[in-house]
Amino acid sequence: MDSIPNFTTSDFKSHFFTPNSDTDSLYGQDPENFLIAPFSAFKDLMNLPIPLYRRSVTQLYVITRGNMIKTCNSNSVSIKNNQAHFWLQDQITGLEYFSEDVDGFYCHFTTEFLVQSKFTTMVMNDFIPLNSHMEQQAVTLPNATVSLLINNLTRMHEIYLQNYDPKLLRTYLLSVLYEIKNALPEFSPLHSNDNRQAKLVNDFKQLLADNITREQHIQYYADRLNVSPNHLNKTVKQLTGKSTKTWVNETLILGAKILLKQSDLSIQEIGYTLGFTDPSYFTRFFRKHTGLAPSNFLKTLEND
């Protein structure tokens, strides 16, 4: 949705890091395409909470101590000791909280960095089911996997800062991602049909986020995905527990809340931005799905 800012790595740094020469040491040769850093290097420099935004990089967190809370679409997801979280690029996210003792690694990368070949789509599709899982929760890792990942991530950080080698970094990164995926048995290659269903659901949610202000009809999304509306609804409901219509409504409400929180637009202008031609209908729609009129929702923000 156009209401959500899309930050480059440089934008993110200027908006949410305290100006400090130490931040420069975080960034290697090509931070817009790849970056890795231990939490100890940046956690005290970030200004939290960070409101909802998009990044054109996939984000990876591996936590070895403490905990953090981030936003994935409209969900608050806690990532704790011995857990990992993976979130594909161009999705809605935010950062709510770090505990004082949080430790581990943060890494981000573009699709182009990860796989520079004709197999890019195939490899990224392997991680779509994992991403769908992480909209609700992080992945808990066995102790042996945590040790392996930390060794690999530590080595990646050394390569990143001392002898930048994209090919070697990609090799380590793919190993880390597949180790995380293999921590969940339901995402093994034996479940290829489930993976295809997860890709359909992820593609639907991405199309929805990109087109919701212009199109709210399920037929439009089914046509774009080359499936019937019934098949799309059945698959989405099976994997998410919510119908396609519910996803449309919740995406509109999420967009409305973001605009009410983060913009100076009037309620009427917000309704128009979201595709409502009748301001009174927008108010009724918002009240039906939140229990509050937009004006009352704004008052709750002022009281927080």
Long-range contacts (C-beta under 8 A, 24 or more apart in sequence): 1-209, 1-210, 1-212, 1-213, 1-251, 1-255, 1-258, 2-213, 2-273, 3-255, 3-258, 3-259, 3-262, 3-263, 3-273, 4-52, 4-53, 4-54, 4-92, 4-255, 4-258, 5-53, 5-54, 6-53, 6-54, 6-55, 6-56, 6-90, 7-53, 7-54, 7-55, 8-32, 8-56, 9-35, 9-55, 9-57, 9-108, 12-53, 12-55, 16-46, 16-47, 16-50, 17-42, 17-45, 17-46, 17-47, 18-45, 18-46, 18-47, 20-45, 25-161, 28-160, 28-161, 28-164, 29-164, 30-113, 30-164, 30-166, 32-57, 32-110, 33-57, 33-109, 33-110, 33-112, 33-113, 34-107, 34-108, 34-109, 34-110, 34-113, 34-160, 34-166, 34-169, 35-106, 35-107, 35-108, 35-109, 35-160, 36-105, 36-106, 36-107, 36-153, 36-156, 36-157, 36-160, 37-105, 37-106, 37-107, 37-157, 38-103, 38-104, 38-105, 38-106, 38-157, 39-63, 39-98, 39-102, 39-103, 39-104, 39-105, 39-106, 40-103, 42-106, 43-98, 43-102, 46-95, 46-98, 48-95, 48-96, 48-97, 48-98, 49-94, 49-95, 49-96, 49-97, 50-94, 50-95, 50-96, 51-94, 51-258, 51-261, 51-262, 52-92, 52-93, 52-94, 52-258, 52-262, 53-92, 53-93, 53-94, 54-90, 54-91, 54-92, 54-93, 55-89, 55-90, 55-93, 55-108, 56-89, 56-90, 56-110, 57-89, 57-108, 57-109, 57-110, 58-86, 58-87, 58-88, 58-89, 58-108, 58-109, 58-110, 58-111, 58-114, 59-85, 59-86, 59-87, 59-89, 59-93, 59-106, 59-107, 59-108, 60-84, 60-85, 60-86, 60-87, 60-105, 60-106, 60-107, 60-108, 60-109, 60-176, 60-177, 61-85, 61-104, 61-105, 61-106, 61-138, 62-104, 62-105, 62-107, 62-141, 62-146, 62-149, 62-150, 62-153, 62-176, 62-180, 63-102, 63-103, 63-104, 63-138, 64-103, 64-104, 64-146, 64-150, 65-101, 65-102, 65-103, 65-104, 66-98, 66-99, 66-100, 66-101, 66-102, 66-103, 67-99, 67-102, 68-95, 68-96, 68-97, 68-98, 68-99, 68-102, 69-95, 69-96, 69-97, 70-94, 70-95, 70-96, 71-95, 71-96, 72-134, 72-135, 72-136, 73-135, 73-205, 73-254, 74-250, 74-254, 75-135, 75-136, 77-134, 77-135, 77-136, 77-137, 77-138, 78-137, 78-138, 79-138, 80-138, 82-140, 82-141, 82-143, 82-146, 83-138, 83-139, 83-140, 83-141, 84-138, 84-139, 84-141, 84-149, 84-180, 84-183, 85-134, 85-138, 85-139, 86-127, 86-130, 86-131, 86-134, 86-139, 86-177, 86-180, 87-131, 87-134, 88-124, 88-127, 88-128, 88-131, 88-202, 90-206, 91-131, 91-206, 91-209, 92-209, 92-254, 104-150, 105-150, 105-153, 105-154, 105-157, 107-153, 107-156, 107-173, 107-176, 109-173, 113-166, 113-170, 114-170, 114-173, 114-174, 115-170, 116-170, 123-174, 125-195, 125-199, 126-178, 126-181, 126-195, 127-177, 127-181, 128-195, 128-198, 128-199, 128-202, 129-187, 129-191, 129-194, 129-195, 129-198, 129-199, 130-180, 130-181, 130-184, 130-187, 131-202, 132-198, 132-201, 132-202, 132-239, 132-240, 133-184, 133-187, 139-180, 139-183, 139-184, 140-183, 141-180, 141-183, 142-183, 145-179, 145-180, 145-183, 148-179, 149-176, 149-179, 149-180, 152-176, 197-235, 197-238, 197-239, 198-239, 200-225, 200-227, 200-232, 200-235, 200-236, 201-235, 201-236, 201-239, 201-240, 204-232, 204-236, 204-244, 204-247, 205-247, 208-247, 208-248, 208-251, 209-251, 212-248, 212-251, 212-252, 212-255, 212-274, 212-275, 213-255, 213-273, 213-274, 213-275, 214-275, 215-275, 216-248, 216-252, 216-275, 218-244, 218-245, 218-248, 249-285, 249-289, 250-289, 252-285, 253-286, 253-289, 253-290, 256-282, 256-286, 256-294, 257-290, 257-297, 260-294, 260-297, 260-298, 260-301, 261-301, 267-294, 267-295, 267-298, 270-294
